[in-house]
Amino acid sequence: MIFPKDKSLCHINQAIIVSEENKKIHKARNEDCCDVYKYKIDGDILSLPSDGMRCDYMLENETKKDVYLIELKGTDVLKAVEQIEATIQKFKTKLSTYSINPRIIYRTNTHDIQSSKVINFRRKYPHTQLKTTLIDEKI
């Protein structure tokens, strides 16, 4: 477990875990009844300005050793990449035994998703998903 249980915003075997902000949604379907934990990174785990950049949420599938780093963004996909990278660096030791799955949900199509920064990020983290409005997936 990455953080204490009492920091989790969902029940341990919750079937559907939703992270939402400004009409951008990440919906995780826990069909295998895995042990899952959802953390609000921005504002709960890290709450001080001095904590630096960070993503919005982290979803941990403890059973499968998968971590989903979720950023719900307007149009600034490049900043979303930076926020997820900063979160990975900040918790590098805690994440070392997990598969890292970045998720960026943004408001509208942007040419930034074709930028070299995003392409390199996707190479580094091949399980990355970038979509407009909604990501609905089995975890």
C-alpha positions as CSV (number, residue, x, y, z in Angstrom):
1,M,0.0,0.0,0.0
2,I,1.4,3.4,-1.0
3,F,-0.4,5.6,1.5
4,P,-2.3,4.9,4.7
5,K,-5.8,3.3,4.3
6,D,-7.5,6.2,6.0
7,K,-6.4,8.5,3.1
8,S,-8.3,6.4,0.5
9,L,-11.5,7.9,-1.0
10,C,-13.0,4.6,-1.9
11,H,-13.9,1.2,-0.3
12,I,-11.2,-1.4,-0.6
13,N,-13.1,-3.6,-3.2
14,Q,-15.3,-0.9,-4.7
15,A,-16.7,-1.9,-8.1
16,I,-16.6,1.5,-9.8
17,I,-14.2,4.3,-8.8
18,V,-14.8,7.7,-10.3
19,S,-12.5,10.7,-10.4
20,E,-14.2,13.8,-11.7
21,E,-13.5,17.5,-12.1
22,N,-15.0,20.2,-14.4
23,K,-16.9,17.6,-16.5
24,K,-13.7,15.5,-17.1
25,I,-14.1,12.0,-15.8
26,H,-11.9,8.9,-15.1
27,K,-14.1,5.8,-14.4
28,A,-12.3,2.7,-13.2
29,R,-14.2,-0.6,-13.2
30,N,-12.9,-3.0,-10.6
31,E,-14.6,-6.1,-12.1
32,D,-12.1,-8.5,-10.4
33,C,-12.9,-7.1,-6.9
34,C,-9.3,-6.2,-6.4
35,D,-8.0,-4.3,-3.4
36,V,-8.1,-0.7,-4.6
37,Y,-7.3,2.7,-3.1
38,K,-8.0,6.2,-4.5
39,Y,-6.0,9.1,-3.2
40,K,-6.5,12.8,-3.9
41,I,-2.9,13.9,-4.5
42,D,-3.5,17.6,-5.2
43,G,-5.0,19.0,-2.0
44,D,-4.8,16.0,0.3
45,I,-1.6,14.0,0.1
46,L,0.2,17.1,-1.1
47,S,-1.5,20.3,-0.1
48,L,1.2,23.0,0.3
49,P,2.4,25.2,-2.6
50,S,5.9,24.2,-1.6
51,D,5.0,20.6,-2.4
52,G,5.4,21.5,-6.1
53,M,3.5,20.2,-9.1
54,R,1.4,17.1,-8.7
55,C,-1.4,15.2,-10.5
56,D,-5.0,15.3,-9.3
57,Y,-5.5,11.6,-8.3
58,M,-3.7,8.3,-7.8
59,L,-5.6,5.1,-8.1
60,E,-3.8,2.1,-6.7
61,N,-4.7,-1.5,-7.6
62,E,-2.8,-3.2,-4.8
63,T,-3.8,-6.7,-6.0
64,K,-2.4,-6.2,-9.5
65,K,0.4,-3.8,-8.5
66,D,-0.9,-1.1,-10.9
67,V,-1.0,2.6,-10.2
68,Y,-3.0,5.1,-12.3
69,L,-1.9,8.7,-12.1
70,I,-4.8,10.8,-13.2
71,E,-4.7,14.4,-14.3
72,L,-8.0,16.1,-15.2
73,K,-7.1,19.1,-17.4
74,G,-8.5,21.8,-19.5
75,T,-6.3,22.2,-22.6
76,D,-2.8,22.3,-21.2
77,V,-1.7,18.7,-21.9
78,L,2.0,19.6,-21.7
79,K,1.5,20.8,-18.1
80,A,-0.5,17.6,-17.3
81,V,2.6,15.6,-18.5
82,E,4.8,17.7,-16.2
83,Q,2.4,17.2,-13.2
84,I,2.4,13.5,-13.6
85,E,6.2,13.3,-14.1
86,A,6.6,15.4,-10.9
87,T,4.3,13.1,-9.0
88,I,6.2,10.0,-10.2
89,Q,9.5,11.6,-9.1
90,K,8.1,12.7,-5.7
91,F,7.0,9.2,-4.9
92,K,9.6,7.2,-6.9
93,T,10.5,4.9,-4.1
94,K,6.9,4.1,-3.2
95,L,6.0,3.4,-6.8
96,S,9.1,1.3,-7.6
97,T,7.2,-2.0,-7.4
98,Y,4.1,-0.9,-9.4
99,S,3.3,-0.6,-13.1
100,I,2.7,3.1,-13.8
101,N,-0.3,4.0,-15.9
102,P,-0.7,7.8,-16.6
103,R,-4.1,9.0,-17.5
104,I,-4.7,12.5,-18.9
105,I,-8.3,13.6,-19.5
106,Y,-8.6,17.0,-21.2
107,R,-11.4,19.2,-22.3
108,T,-10.8,19.6,-26.0
109,N,-8.6,18.5,-28.8
110,T,-5.2,20.1,-28.8
111,H,-2.2,19.8,-31.1
112,D,0.0,19.3,-28.0
113,I,-0.8,15.6,-28.0
114,Q,1.4,15.4,-31.1
115,S,4.3,17.3,-29.5
116,S,7.7,15.6,-28.9
117,K,7.3,16.1,-25.1
118,V,4.1,14.0,-25.2
119,I,5.5,11.4,-27.6
120,N,8.6,10.9,-25.4
121,F,6.4,10.7,-22.3
122,R,4.3,8.0,-24.0
123,R,7.5,6.1,-24.9
124,K,8.6,6.2,-21.3
125,Y,5.2,5.1,-20.0
126,P,3.7,3.0,-22.7
127,H,0.4,2.4,-20.8
128,T,-0.4,6.2,-21.0
129,Q,-3.9,7.2,-22.2
130,L,-4.9,10.7,-23.3
131,K,-8.5,11.3,-24.1
132,T,-11.1,14.0,-24.2
133,T,-13.8,14.2,-21.5
134,L,-13.8,10.5,-20.3
135,I,-11.7,7.5,-19.8
136,D,-13.8,4.4,-18.8
137,E,-11.6,1.3,-18.2
138,K,-11.3,-2.0,-16.4
139,I,-8.5,-1.9,-13.9
